[in-house]
Every structure is written in C-alpha cells, then in structure tokens.
Amino acid sequence: FTTTVGSYTPSCTPSPSVYGNSSEGSSANPRQHVVASVVAWDQIYLGAKIQPFAKYAHCTEDLHLLSTFLALAQPPELHGDGIKTLLRAVRMLRLCDYCAEDICSVLAHASAYFKDVHAVCGGKMDSNEVAMVLVCLIYIAHSWVQDETCPLHVWHKHLFRKYCTVRMLNSAVMRL
C-alpha cells in the first residue's frame, strides 16, 4: 500500500489545516499553497475531487493515502462531504498516534472489506452512505490490525455525531 505517483516522496508535511483556525471556505489562508504546491493533483487518483478538501488532511501524505485507498476500494461516485469525512478519519488515526505503516495496513484491509460490502448492497447506497460505510470499515480494520484501538464512541464523537447515534453506529459496525 504505497504511492508511487510522480515525484512524490512520503513524508508528513503539515497541511494548512494544522496551522490553526482558518475559516472553512476561505481562500485567504496564506498556507493553502503548501499542499497545492506539493501534490500533483492531476497525477493522483481522484485528485480533482480530493484537492478542494485538502485542508482536512493532517499532512500531505494523507492525501496520497486517501487517493490510494480509494483506488483500491473503487467506491462508486463520492461527493465532497464523503471525501472530507474520509480525510478526517485518516487525520483522526494520525492524531491517535498510529504510524503511517499502520494506517496503510488499516486502509488496505478496509478497501478489501469494501469490495465485499459493495457486492452485497452497493446499489442501495447513496454517495454519503458509501463514505460513512467506508469510515465504518476503517474503524473495523483498525480494530483488527491494531492491538490498542480507539474506542467506537470516540469515532462517533469526531466523525459520526451528525450522522447517527452511537447505538446505530454500533449496530452498523456489527452488521458489517
């Protein structure tokens, strides 16, 4: 699970989102160019869709991780909120101090899980639900791969709070 596109060299260079409070839609952030200048958007999978949400990444490497994860999982059409949520999930893993190799392993497992889920109920999911299922699968994969995991209620607090209750999330995880 590595990215070998263009002249990309893996490193965790902080993205603009790490530098403090910037208004969400603002293009006045002077550090916004940091990510844009490092990432060859036209050379990564779904780069044009990921680029507007780069500020939600913890670092530039996470943009490549997400791109590679999506290339492996091959989800149907994803929209902005879905990309944003997936970047926030990878960011949360970073903030929980999981190393890049562990995050790669988690995302590789989740992409394999998604192929099975999509085969069973892919046609019934809208774009937002696809993204939330992907995040659920990332949670499941991290629970499988990691010895020490981040509890489901923390995932709910940071990623699912506006989408569903903890009880519903727990039920979805059990069904998946």
Residue frames relative to the residue before (quaternion, step in Angstrom):
aa qw qx qy qz dx dy dz
F 1.0000 0.0000 0.0000 0.0000 0.00 0.00 0.00
T 0.3712 0.7023 -0.5257 0.3042 3.55 0.38 1.20
T 0.3708 -0.7084 0.5561 0.2269 3.49 -1.23 0.48
T 0.0135 0.7955 -0.6049 0.0336 3.56 -0.77 1.01
V 0.3342 0.7451 -0.5016 0.2857 3.53 0.78 1.04
G 0.8495 0.0569 -0.0561 0.5215 3.55 -0.88 0.93
S 0.7170 -0.4167 0.3250 0.4546 3.55 -1.07 -0.75
Y 0.2696 0.7986 -0.4934 0.2149 3.57 1.19 0.54
T 0.0686 -0.7625 0.6429 0.0249 3.54 -0.95 0.95
P 0.4423 -0.7209 0.4564 0.2763 3.61 -0.57 1.09
S 0.2982 0.6915 -0.6251 0.2052 3.52 -0.97 0.98
C 0.4063 -0.7138 0.5098 0.2559 3.51 -1.09 0.54
T 0.0095 0.7929 -0.6039 0.0806 3.54 0.22 1.33
P 0.4725 -0.6991 0.4398 0.3074 3.60 -0.61 1.03
S 0.3465 -0.7122 0.5724 0.2125 3.51 -1.04 0.86
P 0.7192 -0.4525 0.2919 0.4390 3.61 -1.20 0.25
S 0.6011 0.5928 -0.3704 0.3875 3.61 1.05 -0.61
V 0.6329 0.5578 -0.3327 0.4215 3.59 1.14 -0.49
Y 0.6471 0.5919 -0.3048 0.3715 3.57 1.14 -0.52
G 0.7446 -0.3899 0.2355 0.4880 3.58 1.13 0.20
N 0.7485 -0.4134 0.3041 0.4200 3.49 -1.35 -0.27
S 0.0998 0.7404 -0.6593 0.0850 3.50 -0.67 1.14
S 0.5233 -0.6286 0.4525 0.3554 3.56 -0.98 0.69
E 0.6270 -0.6262 0.3255 0.3299 3.51 -0.94 1.01
G 0.7941 0.3109 -0.1757 0.4918 3.58 0.76 -0.88
S 0.4711 0.7220 -0.4153 0.2903 3.54 1.26 -0.02
S 0.2160 -0.7488 0.6103 0.1424 3.52 -1.02 0.81
A 0.4888 0.6796 -0.4126 0.3591 3.56 1.32 0.15
N 0.4589 0.6778 -0.4585 0.3461 3.60 1.22 -0.08
P 0.3684 -0.7663 0.4775 0.2216 3.63 -0.48 1.12
R 0.6740 0.4931 -0.2982 0.4622 3.60 1.18 -0.42
Q 0.4010 0.7373 -0.4641 0.2831 3.61 1.26 -0.07
H 0.6415 0.5486 -0.3239 0.4274 3.59 1.08 -0.67
V 0.5045 0.6700 -0.4272 0.3377 3.62 1.18 -0.43
V 0.7099 0.4264 -0.2601 0.4965 3.59 0.77 -0.99
A 0.6597 0.5317 -0.3169 0.4262 3.56 0.85 -0.95
S 0.6972 0.4666 -0.2890 0.4611 3.59 0.99 -0.73
V 0.6780 0.4964 -0.2917 0.4571 3.61 1.16 -0.48
V 0.7452 0.3979 -0.2048 0.4944 3.57 1.02 -0.79
A 0.2817 -0.7229 0.6074 0.1708 3.56 -0.90 0.97
W 0.2501 -0.8403 0.4633 0.1293 3.55 0.28 1.34
D 0.6812 0.4942 -0.2973 0.4511 3.58 0.98 -0.74
Q 0.6922 0.4705 -0.2766 0.4721 3.60 1.24 -0.21
I 0.6849 0.4359 -0.3142 0.4922 3.62 1.18 -0.04
Y 0.6223 -0.5647 0.4028 0.3627 3.53 -1.17 0.69
L 0.8489 0.0058 -0.0837 0.5218 3.57 -0.81 1.12
G 0.1800 0.8341 -0.5011 0.1443 3.56 1.17 0.59
A 0.6621 0.5126 -0.3112 0.4494 3.59 0.95 -0.84
K 0.6732 0.4733 -0.2940 0.4861 3.59 1.13 -0.60
I 0.6734 0.4978 -0.2891 0.4639 3.57 1.07 -0.71
Q 0.5854 0.6488 -0.3602 0.3264 3.59 0.96 -0.89
P 0.6917 0.4792 -0.3257 0.4311 3.68 0.73 -0.82
F 0.7336 0.4010 -0.2161 0.5043 3.60 1.22 -0.41
A 0.2892 0.7997 -0.4824 0.2102 3.57 1.28 0.30
K 0.6163 0.5773 -0.3556 0.4004 3.59 1.05 -0.63
Y 0.6275 0.5318 -0.3389 0.4567 3.61 1.24 -0.25
A 0.5484 0.5973 -0.3996 0.4275 3.58 1.27 -0.09
H 0.5088 -0.6314 0.4930 0.3153 3.53 -1.17 0.59
C 0.7831 -0.0683 0.0799 0.6129 3.55 1.06 -0.81
T 0.6884 -0.5012 0.3259 0.4106 3.55 -1.24 0.32
E 0.5861 0.5810 -0.3773 0.4202 3.59 1.05 -0.64
D 0.6263 0.5590 -0.3371 0.4261 3.59 1.05 -0.69
L 0.5889 0.5578 -0.3659 0.4562 3.58 1.14 -0.52
H 0.6653 0.4770 -0.2853 0.4985 3.56 1.05 -0.80
L 0.6148 0.5423 -0.3426 0.4588 3.58 1.04 -0.75
L 0.6714 0.4898 -0.3020 0.4670 3.57 0.88 -0.93
S 0.6374 0.5326 -0.3264 0.4512 3.57 0.93 -0.85
T 0.6822 0.4759 -0.2842 0.4768 3.57 0.89 -0.92
F 0.6143 0.5446 -0.3350 0.4624 3.59 1.04 -0.80
L 0.6880 0.4721 -0.2819 0.4736 3.59 0.87 -0.91
A 0.6164 0.5323 -0.3458 0.4660 3.59 1.08 -0.66
L 0.6737 0.4798 -0.2914 0.4806 3.59 1.04 -0.75
A 0.7134 0.4641 -0.2599 0.4562 3.59 0.87 -0.97
Q 0.1354 -0.8315 0.5196 0.1423 3.58 1.11 -0.73
P 0.1234 0.8011 -0.5766 0.1030 3.62 0.68 1.00
P 0.5620 -0.5535 0.4586 0.4092 3.57 -1.19 0.35
E 0.8240 -0.2599 0.1751 0.4720 3.57 -1.31 0.02
L 0.0834 -0.7659 0.6369 0.0296 3.56 -0.86 1.05
H 0.2519 -0.7631 0.5779 0.1422 3.55 -1.06 0.78
G 0.8090 -0.3620 0.2023 0.4165 3.54 -1.34 0.19
D 0.6899 0.4749 -0.3017 0.4556 3.57 0.76 -0.97
G 0.6301 0.5352 -0.3317 0.4544 3.58 1.07 -0.66
I 0.6393 0.5052 -0.3113 0.4891 3.58 0.98 -0.87
K 0.6396 0.5336 -0.3131 0.4562 3.57 0.94 -0.93
T 0.6752 0.4949 -0.2929 0.4619 3.60 0.86 -0.95
L 0.6579 0.5014 -0.3131 0.4666 3.60 0.95 -0.81
L 0.6390 0.5045 -0.3272 0.4798 3.61 0.99 -0.74
R 0.6437 0.5141 -0.3153 0.4711 3.57 1.03 -0.77
A 0.6213 0.5342 -0.3401 0.4615 3.61 1.08 -0.66
V 0.6606 0.4794 -0.3043 0.4911 3.58 0.93 -0.87
R 0.6230 0.5370 -0.3303 0.4630 3.58 1.03 -0.79
M 0.6445 0.5212 -0.3253 0.4551 3.58 0.97 -0.83
L 0.6247 0.5233 -0.3403 0.4692 3.58 0.99 -0.76
R 0.6289 0.5243 -0.3250 0.4732 3.60 1.01 -0.79
L 0.7029 0.4739 -0.2700 0.4564 3.55 0.85 -0.98
C 0.6336 0.4828 -0.3247 0.5099 3.59 1.26 -0.31
D 0.5130 -0.7048 0.3610 0.3314 3.57 1.34 0.30
Y 0.3486 0.6849 -0.5552 0.3180 3.58 1.00 0.74
C 0.4361 -0.7027 0.4946 0.2673 3.58 -0.91 0.87
A 0.7022 -0.4849 0.3266 0.4064 3.55 -1.28 0.39
E 0.6435 0.5285 -0.3286 0.4456 3.59 0.96 -0.81
D 0.6532 0.5014 -0.3096 0.4756 3.58 1.00 -0.82
I 0.6442 0.5105 -0.3203 0.4710 3.58 0.98 -0.82
C 0.6220 0.5315 -0.3371 0.4659 3.60 1.01 -0.76
S 0.6626 0.5039 -0.3017 0.4648 3.56 0.92 -0.89
V 0.6346 0.5247 -0.3188 0.4695 3.57 0.99 -0.85
L 0.6960 0.4714 -0.2822 0.4623 3.59 0.82 -0.97
A 0.6186 0.5318 -0.3503 0.4603 3.61 1.04 -0.68
H 0.6495 0.4978 -0.3164 0.4799 3.60 0.94 -0.83
A 0.6684 0.5107 -0.3060 0.4458 3.59 0.86 -0.95
S 0.6381 0.5203 -0.3396 0.4547 3.61 0.99 -0.73
A 0.6446 0.5043 -0.3204 0.4770 3.59 1.03 -0.73
Y 0.6324 0.5266 -0.3272 0.4645 3.58 1.01 -0.81
F 0.6473 0.5476 -0.3321 0.4133 3.58 0.95 -0.88
K 0.6040 0.5656 -0.3673 0.4247 3.60 0.97 -0.74
D 0.6657 0.4881 -0.2979 0.4794 3.60 1.01 -0.81
V 0.6591 0.5042 -0.3084 0.4650 3.59 0.90 -0.89
H 0.6732 0.5040 -0.3008 0.4498 3.57 0.89 -0.93
A 0.6156 0.5503 -0.3458 0.4457 3.59 1.06 -0.70
V 0.7072 0.4552 -0.2584 0.4752 3.60 1.05 -0.73
C 0.8527 0.0439 0.0234 0.5200 3.60 0.74 -0.95
G 0.2598 0.8197 -0.4806 0.1722 3.61 1.18 0.41
G 0.6892 0.5021 -0.2908 0.4340 3.57 0.92 -0.82
K 0.6638 0.5196 -0.2919 0.4519 3.56 1.24 -0.37
M 0.6595 0.5280 -0.2987 0.4438 3.61 1.25 -0.24
D 0.3286 -0.7002 0.5915 0.2276 3.54 -1.07 0.78
S 0.7545 -0.4194 0.2639 0.4304 3.58 -1.32 0.20
N 0.6689 0.4986 -0.3049 0.4594 3.58 0.90 -0.88
E 0.6600 0.5045 -0.3059 0.4651 3.57 0.98 -0.85
V 0.5944 0.5561 -0.3584 0.4573 3.59 1.05 -0.71
A 0.6685 0.4984 -0.3002 0.4632 3.59 0.88 -0.93
M 0.6795 0.4826 -0.2978 0.4656 3.58 0.91 -0.87
V 0.6179 0.5162 -0.3414 0.4850 3.60 1.07 -0.66
L 0.6220 0.5321 -0.3386 0.4640 3.60 0.99 -0.78
V 0.6636 0.4853 -0.3097 0.4777 3.60 0.94 -0.84
C 0.6099 0.5321 -0.3471 0.4738 3.62 1.03 -0.71
L 0.6745 0.4897 -0.2904 0.4700 3.56 0.96 -0.87
I 0.5919 0.5317 -0.3622 0.4855 3.59 1.13 -0.56
Y 0.6250 0.5215 -0.3351 0.4745 3.59 1.01 -0.80
I 0.6672 0.4983 -0.3024 0.4638 3.61 0.84 -0.98
A 0.6616 0.5058 -0.3054 0.4617 3.58 0.92 -0.91
H 0.6611 0.4922 -0.3219 0.4659 3.59 0.92 -0.80
S 0.6228 0.5313 -0.3356 0.4661 3.58 1.13 -0.63
W 0.6664 0.4930 -0.2886 0.4791 3.58 1.10 -0.68
V 0.7378 0.4518 -0.2277 0.4470 3.57 0.88 -1.01
Q 0.7631 0.4051 -0.1943 0.4645 3.58 0.90 -0.92
D 0.4573 -0.6557 0.5300 0.2830 3.55 -1.15 0.68
E 0.7591 0.2054 -0.1126 0.6074 3.55 1.04 -0.84
T 0.0990 -0.8374 0.5375 0.0065 3.55 -0.54 1.18
C 0.4819 -0.6034 0.5504 0.3175 3.48 -1.37 0.31
P 0.4614 -0.7242 0.4302 0.2784 3.64 -0.59 1.07
L 0.6456 -0.5551 0.3761 0.3656 3.54 -1.20 0.65
H 0.6369 0.5351 -0.3493 0.4314 3.62 0.96 -0.73
V 0.6144 0.5210 -0.3520 0.4766 3.62 1.14 -0.50
W 0.6176 0.5222 -0.3347 0.4836 3.58 1.02 -0.79
H 0.6444 0.5206 -0.3200 0.4598 3.56 0.96 -0.87
K 0.6616 0.5329 -0.3079 0.4284 3.57 0.82 -0.99
H 0.7907 0.3558 -0.1668 0.4695 3.57 0.86 -0.95
L 0.8164 0.2744 -0.1211 0.4935 3.61 1.07 -0.59
F 0.8003 0.3174 -0.1416 0.4885 3.60 1.01 -0.71
R 0.3737 0.7837 -0.4492 0.2108 3.59 1.25 -0.21
K 0.7443 0.3902 -0.2184 0.4960 3.58 0.90 -0.89
Y 0.6589 0.5420 -0.2938 0.4311 3.57 1.26 -0.27
C 0.8035 -0.1166 0.1292 0.5693 3.59 0.91 -0.91
T 0.5828 -0.5547 0.4506 0.3869 3.55 -1.31 0.11
V 0.6427 -0.4997 0.3957 0.4250 3.58 -1.26 0.27
R 0.6331 0.5448 -0.3262 0.4426 3.56 0.99 -0.82
M 0.6674 0.4842 -0.2934 0.4838 3.58 0.94 -0.88
L 0.6353 0.5234 -0.3250 0.4656 3.59 1.01 -0.80
N 0.6377 0.5222 -0.3195 0.4674 3.56 0.95 -0.84
S 0.6481 0.5150 -0.3049 0.4709 3.56 0.99 -0.86
A 0.6536 0.5109 -0.3114 0.4635 3.59 0.94 -0.87
V 0.6433 0.5169 -0.3211 0.4647 3.57 0.97 -0.85
M 0.6595 0.5048 -0.3101 0.4627 3.59 0.94 -0.84
R 0.6622 0.4950 -0.3103 0.4693 3.61 1.00 -0.77
L 0.6499 0.5037 -0.3247 0.4674 3.58 1.02 -0.73
